[in-house]
Amino acid sequence: MATATEQWVLVEMVQALYEAPAYHLILEGILILWIIRLLFSKTYKLQERSDLTVKEKEELIEEWQPEPLVPPVPKDHPALNYNIVSGPPSHKIVVNGKECINFASFNFLGLLDNPRVKAAALASLKKYGVGTCGPRGFYGTFDVHLDLEDRLAKFMKTEEAIIYSYGFATIASAIPAYSKRGDIVFVDRAACFAIQKGLQASRSDIKLFKHNDMADLERLLKEQEIEDQKNPRKARVTRRFIVVEGLYMNTGTICPLPELVKLKYKYKARIFLEESLSFGVLGEHGGGVTEHYGINIDDIDLISANMENALASIGGFCCGRSFVIDHQRLSGQGYCFSASLPPLLAAAAIEALNIMEENPGIFAVLKEKCRQIHKALQGISGLKVVGESLSPAFHLQLEESTGSREQDVRLLQEIVDQCMNRSIALTQARYLEKEEKCLPPPSIRVVVTVEQTAEELERAASTIKEVAQAVLL
Amino acid sequence: MRPGPGGCCCRRTVRANGCVANGEVRNGYVRTSAAAAAAASQIHHVTQNGGLYKRPFNEAFEETPMLVAVLTYVGYGVLTLFGYLRDFLRHWRIEKCHHATEREEQKDFVSLYQDFENFYTRNLYMRIRDNWNRPICSVPGARVDIMERQSYDYNWSFKYTGNIIKGVINMGSYNYLGFARNTGSCQEAAAKILEEYGVGVCSTRQEIGNLDKHEELEELVARFLGVEAAMAYGMGFATNSMNIPALVGKGCLILSDELNHASLVLGARLSGATIRIFKHNNMQSLEKLLKDAIVYGQPRTRRPWKKILILVEGIYSMEGSIVRLPEVIALKKKYKAYLYLDEAHSIGALGPTGRGVVDYFGLDPEDVDVMMGTFTKSFGASGGYIGGKKELIDYLRTHSHSAVYATSLSPPVVEQIITSMKCIMGQDGTSLGKECVQQLAENTRYFRRRLKEMGFIIYGNEDSPVVPLMLYMPAKIGAFGREMLKRNIGVVVVGFPATPIIESRARFCLSAAHTKEILDTALKEIDEVGDLLQLKYSRHRLVPLLDRPFDETTYEETED
């Protein structure tokens, strides 16, 4: 039965074919061919349709006008014309031809023109010449470098130290050596620019907490803990770091290290500590902020500092346990790919360490001087002192901003210039305004060194006071 | 290595007409000599009178022999297998564990390193670690004193025996012009400044660390380079990484050579600009990227790029190649891009007057927008510089990260640079500098020619004082370094990750301080060690290329 019906349908179809008009058949034929063509033609692409001809491309190339490589700099840009210092930038400094007392260079211990340091550097110069002509890996390791690393490790009472040839590159290379994409770094808002660059290079997730606010840090750590509980598998491979400074370059304040260490163990985050200002300053023997608080240095995973402030040389170092530090010898970019520190600078740093070890009283003297000028500078109308009284570098900010940063900077510069005229060399703290993550307000940075006498400190304070009154009122 | 972008390489056959060209296929892509490139390249319409090059440009990269490549991979395979085995043994405490471990108190922290990160270090690098970081205790001159060290625990730690290996021929330091000295005018001048100024500065350029010496140096550098102005920085690495971000940012494009130094790569990354990589010294690849960048604009938004910056080096320190600067400049002009030239290795070491790669090709320094270089190598000091138009330097003075946040150059180091630079310029009243430059060029040609004759595979340009000798196999890295030291010659050996995995090599850096006698001694020993370790891989396939057509991969879709 079924087959009979099917046959009938077939017959009917064939008959319909016969009966159909020719134009109909032709049309259907064309349609079929069209379908086949569509089936076998290349897939339809938007790009292909907008393909540019060679001529069009050439026109585009012809038309394109790039921006200039750099925008023009206005002639009166505050940072364009540098002060010119003739002669050594030591206690007495000649700025733009005028001799001043130096309250601007980070020469805390007055080692910059110390004859012993100079003699050690000179001896090294006569033995090794100036440059090293190679990175540490390729015949750029000198015996002086090994000595210096040894001495620094001993001085800081850590297992190992590693030296870099540039202070800025130290922490900026150390952070990305450990913290990678996907890791989390908790960092203080006031962290200095070198830390910011290190974090940027690491490509890790960055969580900023309010300056020295442990409650805020704990809040972030807690948030992260909750996040981690949701995804324990990810949490097992996500490293957590807390990056802080001992004494903050941008604020002159000290970090609350004991609380940080507590949080470290509570939330299992490693601490990286930048001690460029506090090394050779804080603590009874200049050991930095760990010594100041009496904290076991092994509780801090990595300490980094430069040798350009208290040690008055060039370069920087990291120290800590070998388990941590040794990794940088292959992974610290600024260590591996850069020429090593000129031996004469390493020799100067060694001699500076000798002097520090022989005169531990020097740190108390520095602290006393800090306290003195700090006290003397209180109560200037229009200017406020920002920073700890034990910090040898602190800031003078406008009590009330004029509303425009430019105007503030101009006012402060006026104070600096007039102080300079009265033989007190000061400088504003300079920042790249567009690059800073949290731009600090404009300020004058005052630096205390052991070479400044009580009278000089007094004189500086009264000069600043008078000038500020004249400028601001 | 990989096929060209978009996979749209059409293969064309080019005849190198009448010139000795020894371009050869290496890892699937081609490097050619200038003659062939000029014939093949798409920019022939800017060439006049037969070429952009005023002198022959001979650069060779002989193909890795197939057998050697296979054996090298096998070598790494065996090493990896044994690595796993030993890690297993260490895990079960069968083998003693030498490496430092985490503190007990912090065992429950997320581990600081991923295990595989250190696999290579632990199991491969550690075996031959004695070839690096060899401490020296003398001037890094033509001969150097090395502190002898010994390891009793398979290189996990070293003990100094107290002996000093004296007078080792130094083929490793970047002392191109021989200014690494502890006597003579440079040292005397530096000593004088040291006594006057001390060593530190304790402040940044913008604050109160701008010494008269720095200004003097910058003025001299500008004159030396033939540019309007220059600025000097405390570290060569940081010169790149801290200044590129000041020049480009979001919405800008960086075109970077695949073999650029880590500092350029870091600077490019920190800038926030989009980065695209072109094949090493390959002008077709660069032109294709330039053309596409302008035609298609930024990805997604299709906005035009704000500016395009090309990053190249003068001499590539691992390859020994010299940048094809005339072609790069022609391209840069045609496409209105900016050019950043890193002359870390070439300044002082190339060119008839030692002014670097611009001088070598006889070009105008004005055509290079950013002239960067270091003082570490040829000048025997440390630090870096950037030279260019006054507007550029003014901008950097106000916006360079280095100028604002980093301590300025140490005065005695500055003085070393000033004296050595004046010497090269002949301003010290002697022809010493000029002789050094000539001596280096002669040494380079001689040393390279002899090594090639011996049958080694030597990479790079015949005028480049950086001479890589191919070792390939991982075991030969260690063996070569040790055998050479045994023969009182200090060489640099490099392997992965500094080079591609199968292209381990030894690298010689020539110096004007090398005498003919020193070079001959070194060559004799290299020859001997080469036989011992069977390093003479070269098959001397220097077939006259007149009638040998060879393939060239291009990245052009259309012929114009």
Interface residues (C-beta under 8 A of the other chain):
Chain A: L52 V54 K57 L60 I61 W64 Q65 P66 E67 P68 L69 V70 P71 P72 V73 H77 A79 L80 Y82 N83 I84 V85 S86 G87 P88 P89 S90 I93 V95 N102 A104 S105 F106 N107 L111 L112 D113 N114 V117 K118 A121 L122 L125 K126 K127 Y128 G129 V130 G131 T132 C133 G134 R136 G137 F138 Y139 G140 T141 F142 D143 H145 L146 S165 Y166 G167 F168 A169 Y178 C192 F193 A194 K197 Q200 A201 A235 R236 V237 T238 R239 R240 Y265 K268 R270 D298 N306 E308 N309 L311 A312 S313 I314 R321 S322 F323 V324 D326 H327 R329 L330 Q333 G334 C336 F337 S338 A339 L341 P342 L344 L345 A348 A425 T427 Q428 A429 R430 Y431 L432 E435 R445
Chain B: A100 T101 E102 R103 E105 Q106 D108 F109 V110 S111 L112 Y113 Q114 T121 Y125 W132 N133 R134 P135 I136 C137 S138 V139 P140 G141 V144 M147 N170 G172 S173 Y174 N175 F179 A180 R181 N182 C186 Q187 A190 A191 L194 E195 E196 Y197 G198 V199 G200 V201 C202 S203 T204 R205 Q206 E207 I208 G209 N210 L211 D212 E215 G234 M235 G236 F237 A238 S241 M242 P245 L247 H261 A262 S263 L266 R269 L270 K291 I294 V295 P304 W305 K306 K307 I308 L309 K334 Y335 K336 A337 Y338 D369 V370 T374 F375 T376 K377 F379 G380 A381 S382 E391 L392 D394 Y395 L396 R397 T398 H399 H401 S402 A403 V404 Y405 A406 T407 S410 P411 P412 V413 Q416 G490 V492 T558 D560
